[in-house]
Amino acid sequence: MHSQSSQKNWNPRLEIRSQAAVDKCDSEKMKYKACAAGLAIRLFLILWGHFQDNYLTVQYTDVDYIVFTDASRYVTQGQSPYLRPTYRYTPLLAWILTPNIFLNANFGKILFSVVDLVNGLIIYGNVQSRFNPSVAFKSLCLWLFNPITLVVSTRGNAESLIILSVLLTLYFHHRLSYFACGISLGLAVHLKLYPIIYSVVFYTSISPSATLFQSLKPNLGRVKLVCGFCLSLVTASSVSYYFYGWPFLHETYLYHLTRQDVRHNFSPYFYLLYLHSELDTAPLVSLASFLPQLLIVLILSWRYRSRADLSLALFVLTFGFVTFNKVVTSQYFLWYLSLLPLCIPELHFSNTKRVAMGLAWLISQGLWLLCAYRLEFLGHNVMLHVWVASLLFFAVNVYILTQVLQVKNNRRDKPKVL
């Protein structure tokens, strides 16, 4: 009788829910363990960096971090951070890093590492809301333990702050908090100009439509987004201009529009700019390099305007933008690597193809680094080799981009009118 009663009271739905709750609880525990491990690795790398800077020939600390610290020193003395040559960032960064001067020189590295963890938690929450905790945990690990993520932040590069503002923009957009979304996007653009490429996608994905007119027509959500964006960007820029005037405008914004970086970098453009550096055509070549990026941004923004595709849209936009940029450095890779964990569950590649593309990306990058090391540290005359390696890396990136676009096309989903 007791056995029959137990069977009668057994509810498979309750058991499934109970198991789901257990899985969620286990996933939460694993999430925080992963964050603790990620923080421990970063702290170790910061300590290792201190040792390497003092005892080895090749420095671990990024030269940008030294620039940040010098600018912060000027700020603590009541002077302009732009007295430091090559400081071409918002003064907010110099203000934030003033503890580098009066507290500890590694404060900024620790801050950027902690922000890495916050970014990971945002990524986890985003993926969990659309998939299951297991997929979210894999996405979290993909971000936290990515070698590029680990190295860039612990070397003292501030990209994690920009990435945080971009992820918050996406977070608020998913929650339909369009004014807060605009505030975050405006701050992101103030910190670094490149997030401006997301504006069209965020705007048109609010009530997406098949027609151009309806996609651009203002509505309440779009007005909130634009107002928040303008308020944030104008306020941050006005405060910065109030304190530092023209040097702020030139170094933070205008310089990047006319920048002619002829030093070797991952972009094939560097050699072209190098050859034209002493010619009158240099400014024209520099400006012309923006045209492919502009076309990519406009075309992909229209193609990926559906809210369902928003994470994938940001990834594709960023990947294409960085690939065709005239200056490409390792920290730029974080711009799209931070978005990859959000959309990788939607990229239905076979494991073999994922490994093959990943290896191609890493090997082509490694070949470039080898050539650059020979040029920079050994003094070998291999400038042409560096350019050829840049072309190879560019070709691999274009191939990966086409494969991602093909996956999207194969899904054949159309934007839904909300």
Backbone torsions as a table, in degrees:
resi	resn	phi	psi	omega
1	MET	NA	-42.3	180.0
2	HIS	-64.4	-38.6	178.8
3	SER	-65.5	-41.9	179.9
4	GLN	-66.4	-37.2	179.6
5	SER	-66.1	-39.1	179.9
6	SER	-65.8	-41.7	179.1
7	GLN	-65.5	-35.5	-179.0
8	LYS	-67.8	-35.6	-177.8
9	ASN	-84.8	-9.3	-177.3
10	TRP	-70.5	129.7	-178.3
11	ASN	-122.8	111.5	-177.9
12	PRO	-60.8	-31.8	-180.0
13	ARG	-65.6	-41.2	178.3
14	LEU	-64.1	-37.5	179.6
15	GLU	-66.3	-39.6	178.4
16	ILE	-64.8	-43.3	178.8
17	ARG	-64.2	-40.2	179.3
18	SER	-63.6	-41.6	178.8
19	GLN	-66.3	-38.5	178.2
20	ALA	-63.2	-39.2	178.8
21	ALA	-65.4	-39.7	177.9
22	VAL	-63.9	-45.0	179.3
23	ASP	-60.5	-40.1	-179.9
24	LYS	-66.0	-40.6	179.1
25	CYS	-64.3	-42.9	177.8
26	ASP	-63.3	-39.6	179.5
27	SER	-64.7	-38.2	178.4
28	GLU	-63.7	-41.3	178.3
29	LYS	-64.0	-43.6	179.2
30	MET	-64.2	-34.1	180.0
31	LYS	-60.7	-47.8	-177.5
32	TYR	-73.2	-30.8	174.3
33	LYS	-65.0	-40.4	177.9
34	ALA	-64.0	-40.4	178.4
35	CYS	-64.4	-40.2	178.4
36	ALA	-63.9	-42.6	178.4
37	ALA	-65.1	-40.7	178.7
38	GLY	-62.1	-40.7	178.7
39	LEU	-67.3	-40.6	-179.9
40	ALA	-61.7	-43.1	178.9
41	ILE	-63.2	-41.4	-178.8
42	ARG	-66.3	-41.1	178.1
43	LEU	-64.6	-38.3	176.7
44	PHE	-62.4	-43.4	-179.7
45	LEU	-64.8	-35.1	176.8
46	ILE	-65.0	-42.2	176.8
47	LEU	-65.4	-41.2	177.7
48	TRP	-62.8	-39.8	178.8
49	GLY	-60.1	-38.9	177.4
50	HIS	-62.4	-41.6	178.1
51	PHE	-65.9	-45.9	-177.4
52	GLN	-63.9	-41.0	180.0
53	ASP	-62.0	-31.7	-174.9
54	ASN	-92.3	-23.1	-171.5
55	TYR	-126.2	-11.6	-178.9
56	LEU	-114.3	161.2	-176.6
57	THR	-70.5	-49.7	-179.5
58	VAL	-79.3	123.1	-177.9
59	GLN	-76.8	143.2	176.9
60	TYR	-86.1	-41.6	-177.1
61	THR	-65.9	133.2	179.1
62	ASP	-66.8	141.7	179.5
63	VAL	-61.3	-29.4	177.9
64	ASP	-61.9	-35.8	-179.8
65	TYR	-65.1	-36.6	176.1
66	ILE	-64.7	-39.6	177.1
67	VAL	-63.7	-44.8	177.7
68	PHE	-56.9	-46.7	-176.2
69	THR	-65.4	-42.7	177.7
70	ASP	-62.0	-41.3	178.6
71	ALA	-64.0	-39.9	178.0
72	SER	-64.3	-35.0	178.1
73	ARG	-62.8	-41.0	176.4
74	TYR	-62.3	-38.7	-179.6
75	VAL	-63.7	-44.1	179.8
76	THR	-64.7	-19.4	177.7
77	GLN	-94.4	7.7	178.9
78	GLY	76.9	19.2	-179.4
79	GLN	-112.6	177.9	-177.6
80	SER	-81.3	136.4	175.9
81	PRO	-64.6	-19.4	-177.8
82	TYR	-79.6	0.5	169.2
83	LEU	-70.0	-19.4	176.3
84	ARG	-82.7	115.4	177.6
85	PRO	-56.7	143.3	179.2
86	THR	71.9	7.1	171.5
87	TYR	-80.9	105.5	-173.9
88	ARG	-126.2	53.6	-176.4
89	TYR	-135.2	171.5	176.0
90	THR	-64.5	145.9	176.0
91	PRO	-64.0	-19.2	177.8
92	LEU	-55.8	-37.9	-179.0
93	LEU	-65.4	-42.7	178.2
94	ALA	-64.6	-38.0	178.1
95	TRP	-65.5	-44.4	-178.4
96	ILE	-61.5	-33.9	-174.2
97	LEU	-95.1	13.5	176.8
98	THR	-59.9	-28.5	173.8
99	PRO	-59.4	-18.4	173.1
100	ASN	-57.1	-29.6	-175.5
101	ILE	-88.8	-49.8	-172.5
102	PHE	-100.5	-1.7	-179.8
103	LEU	-119.0	-70.4	-180.0
104	ASN	-158.7	141.6	-176.3
105	ALA	-66.2	-18.9	-179.3
106	ASN	-95.6	7.6	-178.2
107	PHE	-55.4	-47.6	-177.4
108	GLY	-61.4	-40.8	179.2
109	LYS	-63.2	-41.7	178.4
110	ILE	-65.8	-42.6	178.1
111	LEU	-59.2	-48.6	-179.2
112	PHE	-62.7	-34.6	179.1
113	SER	-69.0	-40.9	177.6
114	VAL	-65.3	-40.6	177.2
115	VAL	-62.4	-33.4	173.3
116	ASP	-54.3	-44.7	-179.8
117	LEU	-65.2	-41.9	177.9
118	VAL	-60.9	-43.5	177.1
119	ASN	-59.8	-40.0	178.1
120	GLY	-62.2	-40.9	179.0
121	LEU	-66.4	-36.6	176.7
122	ILE	-66.0	-42.3	177.2
123	ILE	-60.2	-44.8	179.5
124	TYR	-58.5	-48.4	-179.4
125	GLY	-63.2	-39.0	179.0
126	ASN	-62.3	-48.5	-177.4
127	VAL	-69.6	-39.2	-179.9
128	GLN	-62.7	-32.8	-179.7
129	SER	-69.5	-18.1	-177.9
130	ARG	-113.7	-21.4	-179.4
131	PHE	-130.5	-148.0	-179.7
132	ASN	-109.1	165.6	-177.1
133	PRO	-57.7	-31.7	-179.9
134	SER	-64.3	-45.0	177.6
135	VAL	-64.9	-39.6	179.6
136	ALA	-63.0	-39.5	179.9
137	PHE	-65.5	-40.3	177.6
138	LYS	-63.2	-39.6	178.4
139	SER	-65.2	-39.8	177.4
140	LEU	-60.5	-46.2	-179.7
141	CYS	-66.2	-35.0	178.8
142	LEU	-61.0	-34.0	178.1
143	TRP	-81.6	-49.5	-172.6
144	LEU	-64.8	-36.9	-172.5
145	PHE	-109.1	14.9	172.9
146	ASN	-68.4	126.1	-177.8
147	PRO	-55.9	-36.9	-179.5
148	ILE	-67.8	-40.8	176.6
149	THR	-60.4	-45.8	-178.9
150	LEU	-60.8	-47.4	-172.8
151	VAL	-73.5	-43.4	-174.5
152	VAL	-61.6	-46.7	-178.3
153	SER	-69.4	-42.2	-176.9
154	THR	-74.3	-16.9	173.2
155	ARG	-81.5	-11.6	175.0
156	GLY	102.2	22.3	176.6
157	ASN	-90.1	142.1	-171.1
158	ALA	-90.4	15.3	-175.8
159	GLU	-60.5	-28.6	-177.9
160	SER	-61.6	-31.0	177.3
161	LEU	-68.0	-41.3	177.8
162	ILE	-65.7	-42.4	179.9
163	ILE	-62.6	-38.6	177.6
164	LEU	-59.2	-44.9	-179.3
165	SER	-65.8	-35.3	177.7
166	VAL	-68.7	-45.0	179.5
167	LEU	-63.9	-36.8	176.6
168	LEU	-66.8	-36.0	176.3
169	THR	-60.1	-46.0	178.1
170	LEU	-65.1	-39.6	179.1
171	TYR	-60.0	-49.3	-179.1
172	PHE	-66.4	-34.4	178.6
173	HIS	-64.7	-41.6	178.2
174	HIS	-63.9	-31.4	-179.9
175	ARG	-87.6	5.8	178.7
176	LEU	63.7	22.2	176.7
177	SER	-93.1	78.3	-168.2
178	TYR	-71.4	-31.1	177.8
179	PHE	-67.3	-45.5	177.2
180	ALA	-64.2	-35.4	176.4
181	CYS	-60.2	-44.7	178.3
182	GLY	-65.1	-40.1	177.4
183	ILE	-58.6	-47.5	-178.3
184	SER	-66.5	-39.8	179.1
185	LEU	-65.9	-40.2	177.6
186	GLY	-62.4	-39.6	177.2
187	LEU	-65.9	-39.9	179.1
188	ALA	-60.8	-43.2	-179.7
189	VAL	-67.9	-35.6	177.8
190	HIS	-65.3	-40.0	179.8
191	LEU	-69.2	-37.9	-178.2
192	LYS	-156.1	133.1	-172.0
193	LEU	-65.8	-29.3	-168.6
194	TYR	-59.0	-31.1	-179.3
195	PRO	-62.4	-7.7	175.9
196	ILE	-60.4	-23.0	-179.4
197	ILE	-66.9	-17.0	-179.6
198	TYR	-85.1	-8.4	-171.3
199	SER	-57.8	-46.3	-176.6
200	VAL	-64.7	-41.8	-179.4
201	VAL	-64.0	-47.5	-180.0
202	PHE	-63.0	-37.4	-178.6
203	TYR	-69.7	-53.2	-174.3
204	THR	-73.9	-21.1	-179.6
205	SER	-76.5	-7.4	171.2
206	ILE	-82.5	108.0	-173.5
207	SER	56.4	63.3	-177.8
208	PRO	-63.6	148.6	-177.9
209	SER	-138.5	158.3	-179.9
210	ALA	-77.0	-17.3	-176.7
211	THR	-101.9	149.9	-179.3
212	LEU	-64.8	-42.5	-177.4
213	PHE	-61.8	-47.9	-178.7
214	GLN	-67.3	-30.1	179.9
215	SER	-71.4	-26.3	-179.1
216	LEU	-101.4	-13.8	-177.5
217	LYS	-64.0	128.6	-179.7
218	PRO	-64.3	143.7	168.1
219	ASN	-139.7	-178.1	-173.4
220	LEU	-60.1	-45.1	-179.6
221	GLY	-63.3	-41.8	-179.3
222	ARG	-69.2	-36.6	177.1
223	VAL	-64.4	-41.9	177.3
224	LYS	-60.9	-43.1	179.9
225	LEU	-60.8	-48.5	-177.9
226	VAL	-65.6	-41.9	-179.9
227	CYS	-63.8	-43.5	178.3
228	GLY	-63.3	-41.6	179.3
229	PHE	-62.2	-49.9	-178.2
230	CYS	-64.3	-42.2	-179.3
231	LEU	-60.8	-46.2	-177.7
232	SER	-66.7	-50.3	-176.4
233	LEU	-66.3	-44.5	-178.4
234	VAL	-66.9	-40.7	-179.4
235	THR	-64.3	-49.5	-179.7
236	ALA	-61.9	-41.2	-179.7
237	SER	-70.3	-37.7	-179.4
238	SER	-66.3	-43.1	178.7
239	VAL	-62.7	-43.0	179.7
240	SER	-64.7	-41.1	179.5
241	TYR	-67.6	-36.2	179.5
242	TYR	-58.6	-39.7	-176.9
243	PHE	-84.4	-35.0	-169.1
244	TYR	-128.1	-2.2	171.2
245	GLY	59.4	-140.6	-174.3
246	TRP	-58.6	-40.6	178.9
247	PRO	-55.2	-37.0	176.6
248	PHE	-62.4	-49.7	-178.5
249	LEU	-60.3	-44.0	-176.2
250	HIS	-69.5	-50.1	-173.9
251	GLU	-73.0	-35.6	-175.5
252	THR	-83.9	-36.4	-174.5
253	TYR	-116.6	-62.0	-168.6
254	LEU	-65.9	-35.4	-178.2
255	TYR	-57.6	-39.4	-174.8
256	HIS	-72.6	-19.6	178.5
257	LEU	-78.7	-28.8	-177.9
258	THR	-114.7	12.8	-176.6
259	ARG	-59.6	133.7	176.8
260	GLN	-125.3	85.3	-176.0
261	ASP	-90.7	105.0	-176.8
262	VAL	-95.6	-2.2	175.2
263	ARG	-71.5	151.6	-176.9
264	HIS	-63.4	134.4	173.0
265	ASN	-148.0	178.3	-173.1
266	PHE	-64.2	-20.1	-177.7
267	SER	-77.4	135.2	175.2
268	PRO	-63.3	-18.6	-179.4
269	TYR	-62.4	-23.3	-172.4
270	PHE	-60.1	-36.8	-176.9
271	TYR	-72.8	-37.7	176.9
272	LEU	-63.3	-44.8	178.5
273	LEU	-66.5	-34.2	177.6
274	TYR	-64.0	-43.3	-179.4
275	LEU	-68.2	-28.4	-178.2
276	HIS	-98.1	1.8	-171.2
277	SER	-59.7	-31.1	-178.7
278	GLU	-100.0	8.2	-177.5
279	LEU	-106.8	161.6	178.5
280	ASP	-69.6	-17.2	-177.5
281	THR	-81.2	-4.7	-175.2
282	ALA	-56.8	-48.5	179.2
283	PRO	-61.5	-37.6	-179.4
284	LEU	-65.4	-43.4	178.6
285	VAL	-63.5	-40.8	179.7
286	SER	-62.0	-45.0	179.4
287	LEU	-70.3	-36.4	-179.5
288	ALA	-63.9	-25.7	-178.8
289	SER	-67.3	-16.8	178.3
290	PHE	-76.7	-20.1	-174.2
291	LEU	-61.0	-49.3	177.5
292	PRO	-58.0	-39.7	178.8
293	GLN	-63.4	-42.7	-179.8
294	LEU	-61.1	-44.3	178.9
295	LEU	-63.4	-42.7	179.6
296	ILE	-61.9	-45.9	-178.3
297	VAL	-62.9	-45.5	-178.0
298	LEU	-66.7	-44.8	-177.9
299	ILE	-67.1	-47.7	-177.8
300	LEU	-71.2	-32.0	177.3
301	SER	-62.2	-39.7	178.2
302	TRP	-71.5	-40.4	-176.8
303	ARG	-67.9	-31.9	-173.3
304	TYR	-113.0	36.9	-175.3
305	ARG	-82.6	-5.4	179.2
306	SER	-71.4	138.1	179.5
307	ARG	-60.5	-33.0	179.7
308	ALA	-62.5	-23.8	-176.9
309	ASP	-102.4	11.2	-167.4
310	LEU	-61.3	-46.4	179.8
311	SER	-62.4	-44.1	178.7
312	LEU	-65.9	-36.1	179.1
313	ALA	-62.0	-45.7	-179.4
314	LEU	-64.2	-39.0	178.9
315	PHE	-63.3	-49.3	-177.6
316	VAL	-63.9	-42.8	178.1
317	LEU	-59.2	-46.9	-177.5
318	THR	-67.8	-42.8	-179.2
319	PHE	-61.2	-45.8	178.7
320	GLY	-66.5	-40.0	-179.4
321	PHE	-63.2	-47.1	-179.5
322	VAL	-66.7	-41.2	-178.2
323	THR	-58.7	-39.7	-176.1
324	PHE	-97.9	7.3	179.6
325	ASN	-72.4	151.1	-178.6
326	LYS	-79.5	-14.2	173.9
327	VAL	-130.6	122.9	-179.8
328	VAL	-133.6	116.8	175.7
329	THR	-121.7	171.5	-173.2
330	SER	-59.3	-36.9	-178.4
331	GLN	-67.0	-22.9	177.3
332	TYR	-65.7	-26.8	179.5
333	PHE	-62.2	-30.2	179.1
334	LEU	-63.9	-25.1	-179.6
335	TRP	-58.8	-40.4	178.2
336	TYR	-99.2	-24.4	176.9
337	LEU	-66.0	-26.7	176.4
338	SER	-72.3	-21.5	-179.8
339	LEU	-96.3	-20.5	-179.0
340	LEU	-58.9	-44.6	179.5
341	PRO	-61.2	-24.3	-180.0
342	LEU	-71.6	-32.1	-172.4
343	CYS	-116.1	-2.9	-176.1
344	ILE	-61.8	-29.7	175.0
345	PRO	-64.0	-21.1	179.4
346	GLU	-87.9	-10.9	-179.3
347	LEU	-92.1	94.0	-171.3
348	HIS	-85.1	64.5	174.3
349	PHE	-91.9	154.1	171.3
350	SER	-69.4	157.6	179.2
351	ASN	-59.8	-36.4	179.7
352	THR	-62.8	-43.1	-178.7
353	LYS	-69.6	-37.4	177.7
354	ARG	-61.5	-46.0	179.6
355	VAL	-64.1	-41.9	-178.4
356	ALA	-63.4	-44.6	179.3
357	MET	-67.3	-39.6	178.0
358	GLY	-63.6	-42.4	178.7
359	LEU	-66.2	-40.7	179.0
360	ALA	-61.3	-41.5	179.6
361	TRP	-64.7	-45.2	-177.4
362	LEU	-70.7	-41.9	-177.8
363	ILE	-67.3	-44.2	179.0
364	SER	-64.3	-35.2	176.0
365	GLN	-68.3	-40.5	179.1
366	GLY	-63.4	-38.7	177.7
367	LEU	-63.1	-41.1	177.9
368	TRP	-63.3	-44.1	-179.8
369	LEU	-62.1	-36.2	178.2
370	LEU	-64.5	-46.1	178.6
371	CYS	-64.2	-41.0	-179.9
372	ALA	-65.8	-36.8	177.9
373	TYR	-64.0	-42.5	178.4
374	ARG	-62.2	-37.9	-179.8
375	LEU	-73.1	-46.9	-170.9
376	GLU	-78.5	-42.6	-171.3
377	PHE	-105.1	-29.5	-178.8
378	LEU	-98.0	-13.2	177.6
379	GLY	74.0	19.7	178.9
380	HIS	-74.8	148.7	179.5
381	ASN	-84.4	77.9	-174.6
382	VAL	-126.5	30.6	179.5
383	MET	-56.8	-41.7	179.6
384	LEU	-66.0	-35.9	177.7
385	HIS	-63.7	-40.1	178.3
386	VAL	-62.3	-40.4	-179.9
387	TRP	-66.4	-41.4	177.8
388	VAL	-63.3	-40.7	176.6
389	ALA	-63.6	-35.6	176.2
390	SER	-64.0	-41.1	177.9
391	LEU	-63.2	-40.7	178.8
392	LEU	-64.1	-45.9	179.3
393	PHE	-63.1	-39.8	176.9
394	PHE	-61.3	-44.7	-179.2
395	ALA	-62.7	-40.9	178.6
396	VAL	-63.5	-42.0	179.4
397	ASN	-65.6	-40.2	178.0
398	VAL	-64.2	-40.4	177.8
399	TYR	-61.4	-46.5	179.4
400	ILE	-61.3	-42.0	179.3
401	LEU	-60.8	-43.8	179.0
402	THR	-64.4	-35.6	178.8
403	GLN	-67.6	-39.8	177.8
404	VAL	-65.1	-42.9	178.6
405	LEU	-63.9	-35.9	179.5
406	GLN	-67.2	-38.0	176.7
407	VAL	-61.3	-43.1	178.0
408	LYS	-62.0	-43.6	-178.6
409	ASN	-65.7	-34.2	179.9
410	ASN	-68.1	-24.8	178.9
411	ARG	-72.5	-27.8	174.7
412	ARG	54.1	38.6	176.5
413	ASP	-94.7	145.1	-177.9
414	LYS	-111.1	152.9	179.2
415	PRO	-65.4	141.3	179.9
416	LYS	-100.6	139.3	176.0
417	VAL	-80.3	121.7	-176.4
418	LEU	-98.4	NA	NA
